[in-house]
Amino acid sequence: MNGHSPVIPADSASPATSHRLSWQAVWRAYQTASVAVFLKPAGGRGGLSFGVRQCTRLERTQDLEAVTGAALERAEGERVAFLMAFQPDSCRGLWRGLPPGLVLVPGQWVPAPGEWPQQSGPEMAAWRPLRSRLRPEHADWADRVRRTTAAISAGQIDKVVLARRLDLTYDHPIDVPGTVAELVRGNQAATVWSWRVGGQDFVGASPELLVSYRQGRLQTACLAGTLIDGAVGDGGAWRDKERREQAVVESYVDRAFRTLGLTPVHSALSEVHQGSFRHLTATVEAKADSASSFYALLTLLHPTPALAGEPRSEALQWIRRQEPFGRGYYGGVVGWAEATGEAHAVVAIRCALLSGPKAHLFAGGGLVRGSEPDAEWQETGAKLRVVQGALERGGADGWR
């Protein structure tokens, strides 16, 4: 076995006719497809895949370069998209039956319009869920955070990212196009995506670049630490806790570049504003001879300390013991490769798995020495509300 195999045959519909379809018609085709993707890169226009020439199951990150290279040969100048789970064993529970990774060769990419479609129905108040459930609940979460910070204080580990999940049930199927539109409107500087796999939709708006390759240069963003505008106790100043959280990520990224024999150049530490969030970030880049370095660096970086912790192997073991669910594609990789040789990948955060009337939202917080349960609960709750707000506004706006 080589770890990857075609799992979805080519669609019977001819992509040649897709340019005559309206944006709404293409979205309808998306929602009836077995596999389809919408992608809007940060700062870019984006587009939606129409038809499937081939969709290949990916078992290991190490196989991504070979599978993507073969896919680009079939893509005839079109973009190839890929999706990977947090870890190969993460697709359990809600994610059961979904593959650890996929590489899609679409029949065609339909460019997004300059402006999003107008609402097709009367504007209403935001949807409200019929039921909601948090996993873990507050008291249980606080216990898990305290156990983690105790292990950090004892020197067992430096940093761990713990996630929690919000399950929502509405009274009718979630409006995926409307949700995506709201994510785009509210997160202009983020990469927004929707992957449709097995009748479910994995959607999100990530502010975090994992790695990109363009014009002979590799670049990644070392983003960590969070302040929330208007939060109680947020005086607007970065504490030592957030600075240490970001420094762990940047140190790890530096070592990954040097492992590949590359000379990393670090930018000064700065602040990036994403919606109501502020994060500490620094870019690291280096010259690279070919796109192969993109895949090599991605393999070394994924999952980064920003989503797992440090040391990585100990952090991953801790996460498996402490989290009461599988992460699936949350914390994984959403990426694409171009016929020009460019390639890009973002970390799959600010995201949800949608299935009919149900939505499962995920958010995590980086725990280091000095982390406090209530502050982490507030931070992860604010992250969950990014996608929940898009779900409820998108459904009420009547984008169908």
N, C-alpha and C positions, 0 to 999 in steps of 0.2 A: 504494500500500500504506500502511496506517495503523500498521503495526508490531504489530498484534495481531489475532487471529482465533480463533473457537471451534475447538477441536481435539477435544473429547470431547463426544459427544451425551449427552442425558439418559439415565440408566439406566432400564431397563424395569421394575425392581422398584419397587413403591410404597413410599415412605418412611413412609406413614401407619401401616404395620404394625410399624415398628421399635420402638415403645415396648413391645411385647409380647415382644420378644426378650431373652434373657439377655445379660449383658455378654460372655460367651464366644461366643455366637452372632453378636453384632455384630462381634467381632474376626474371626470366620471370614469374615463378609461383607467386612470390610476386606481380608483377605488374598486374596480372589478378585476384588477390584475393579481396574479399570484405573487409577483415581486415587482416593485416599482420604487422610484426614488425621486424626491424633490430636493434640490440643493441650492442654497443661496450663500455663496462665500461672503465673508465679511467684506463690506465695501463693494461687493459686486452685484450683478443683476440676477444671476442664477437661472435655473431652468428645471424642467420636469422631464423625466425619462418617459419615453413612449415605446411600448413593445420591448421584448426581450430576445436578444440573439442568443445569449447564453448567461447562465448564472451558476457560478462554481462555488461549491462548498469549500470552506477553508478551515482546517483544523488547527494550524499552528501559525503564529506570526512569522516564523522563519520562512514559510513558504509564500509569503505575500509577494515578494519581488518576482518569483517565477510565474505565479498565477496571473499577476497583473500584467507582466510582460507579454504573456500569451494572449491575454484579453485585448491588449492594445493592438495586437496584430489583426484581430477580428473587428476592431471598433471602427476602422476606416475613417480615421481622423476625429472620431467623437470621443468624448470624455468617458472614462471608466470609473465606476464608483465602488468603494469597498467599505465594509462594516465589520468590526471585530468586537468580541465580548471583552469584559474586564479581565477574565481568565478563562481558559478553555473549559473549566468545570463550573463556570458561573451560570450556565443556562439550565437552571433547575427551578422547581416551583413554578411560578408564573411563566417562566421562559422555557419550560420543558418542551422538547420537540424542535426548538429553534437551533440552528447550527452555531458553532462558536465563531464562524466568520463567513462572509459572502463577498464575492467579487462579481459585479454586474456589468455585462456588456449590453447596453440598451439598443433597441432598434434605431432610436433617434433621440436627441435632446431637443426639447421645444423651449426656446428662450422665454423667460418670464417677461410679461409686458412692462412697459415703462411705468405704468401705474397699475395697481391692483384693481380687479373688477369691482364695480360698485355693488353695494348691498342690494340683494335681490328681494328682500322683505323688509317690513317695517322694523325700525330699531326698537328694541325692547330692553327691559332691565336684564342684567346678567343672569344667566342660568344659576340655579342653586342645586347642589347635589341632594338626592334623596337620602343618601347614607354616606358616612365617612368613617374611616378607621385609620388610626396611626399604629405603625409597627416600628419599633416598640413604643409603648405609651410613655408618658413623661417620667414616671417614677422609675420604670425599668431602664429608660434611656440614661437617667441620671446615675443609676447604679453602674451601668456599663462604662460611662465616662469616668466615674471615680475609680473603677478597677483599672482602666487604661492609664489614667494619669498616675496612679500608684505604681504601676509597672514602669512608667517612664521615670518617675522619681527614683525608683530602685535601680535604674541603669539597665533594665532588661531590654529597652528599646528607646529610640530617640523620638519618633513621631509615628502616629497612627491616624488614619482617616476613618472615622466611623460614619456610616450612612443610616438614614432612616427612610421609611416609606409611608406615603399617604395614599390610601385606597379610596376612590370616590365612585359612587354609582349615581347616574342621572336617569331621568325618566324616558329618555329616548337616545338613539345612537349619537355619539359625539360627532360634531361637524369637523372633520379633519381639515378641509380647505380653510374653513374659518379660523381654526386654531393656528394653522400655519401663517395665515395672513396677519393675525394678531401678534404672533411671535416676531414676524418681520417688522411690523410697524413699531413694536415696542423695544426692539433690540437691533437697531440699525448697524451697530459695530460688531455684531455677533455673526457667526456662521449658523444659519438656520437650515434644518433638514427635516425630512420625513421619509423614513424607509418603511415600505409596506412589505411584510413578510408573513406568509401563512395566515392571511386574513386579519392581521393585527398591524398597528402602525406605531413605529418608534419615532417620536418627534422630539425636537429640542432646539435650543438656541445657545450655542457655546461661545463664551468669550475667550476660551483658552486654546491658543495654537499649540499643538504638540510638536510638529516639525513641518517645514516647507522646503522645497528645493526649486530655485528659480535662477536662471542665468548664472549657473556655476556657483551658487551660494546656498548653504544650508542655514536655516534660522529656526530658532525655537524661542518660546516665551516662558520665563520662569515666573508664573503667576501664583501667588498664594497670599493668605492673610486677607481678612475681610472686615470692613466697617460698613455699617448700614446707616444711610442718611436718616436722621431723626430718631434713631434708636435711643432708648433710655440708657444713660450712662456712656453714650458715645460723645466724647468731648471733641472729636475731630482729629485727635492726635494719635499717631501710630504708637502702640505699646511695644515693649520688648518682645512680648509673646508673638505678635504678628511678624515682627522682623525676623525672629528666629525661625518661624514657620516658613517664610520665604527663603531664608538662607539655606535651609536644608535642601530645598528643591534646586536652587541654583548651584550648590556644590555638587549635587548628584549629576546634574546636566553637564557641568564642566568635566567631570570624570568620564562621562560617556563620550564626549567629543574627543578627549585625549586617548581613550581606549582605541579609537579608530585612527589614531595618528594625525588628527586634525588639530589646528591651533585655534582655540576659541577666543573670540573677542567679546567682552561683556560691555553692555551699555550701563550707564548709571542707573541706580535704583530710582523708580518713578512710581507715580500713582496713576491708575487707569480707572475711569468712571464708567460703569455699566449699569444703566437704569438707576436703581436706588442703591447700588453697591459701589464701594471703592475697594480696589485691590492693589497690593504692592506687586510690581512686576519689573523685570529686567530682561532684555533680549540677549541671546547668545547666538553668534553666527560664526561661520568659517567658510573659507573657500573649499570647494569639493570638485573633483574631476568629473564625476558622473552622477546620474540619478541613483546608482547603486548605493551611494552613501546615504541617501534618504531612507531606504529600506533598512540598512544596517543600523542607523541611528534610531529609527522608530523601534526596532526590535530591542535595542538596549534601553530605551526610555520607557516603554510601555510595560506595566503601568508606572507612572512617575510617583515620587513622594507626595505630589499634590493630590493624588487619588488613592494611594496605598499607604505609604509611610517609608520609614528608613530605620534600620536596614530593611530592604524590601522583603526578603524571604520571611523574616520574623514578623513583619507587619502583615503580610498576607496570611500567615498562620493565625495571627491574632484576629484578623477580620473574619476568617472562617469560623472561629470559635464564638465570636461575640455578636455577629449579625444574624438575626433570625430569618433571613431570606437570602436567596441568590441574587446577585447584582445583575446578572444577564449582560445586556449591552450598556447599562449605566456604568460610567467610568471606563468604558471601552474607547474605541476609535471610530470616527466617521471621517472618511477620506476620499480622495479622487486623484486620478492621474490623467494627464493630457498627452495628446499625440506629440506635442512639442518637447516632451521630456520633463515638463514641470510636474510636480506632485505636491499635495497638501494633505495634512491630517490635523484634526482637532480632537480634543478630549470630549467625550460624550457626557456633558453635564447639563444642568438646567433642562431636564428631559422627562419623558413619560412614555409608558407603554399603554396604548389605547386599544380597546377591544369592545366593539359595540357600544353599550352605554357605560362601560367601565373604564376608569383611568387609574393607572398606578404611577405615582410620581416619586422621584428619588432625589435626595439631597444629602450631602455629607459635610462634615466639619473636620478640619485638621486639628488633632490634639497634640499638644506639646506640654512641657512643664509650664504650669501656670494656667492651663485651660480650666474653665469653670463650667459645670453642667448647664446652668441657667443661660449663660451667654451663648453656649453652643446650641442650645435648644432654640433660642431666639434667632440665631444666624441661619440655622438649617430651615426653620419655619419660613423665614423671609425668602430663601431660595425656592422652597416649594411653592410659594405664592406667585412666583414669576410665571410658571406654567399653568397653575390653577386659574390665574386671572385670564390668561390667553384662552383657555378652554371655555370659560364662562362668557367672556365677551364675544368670542368667535361664534359660539352657538347662538347667542342672542341676536347677533347682527344679521343672521339669515343669509349666509354666504352660499347656501345650497342653491 
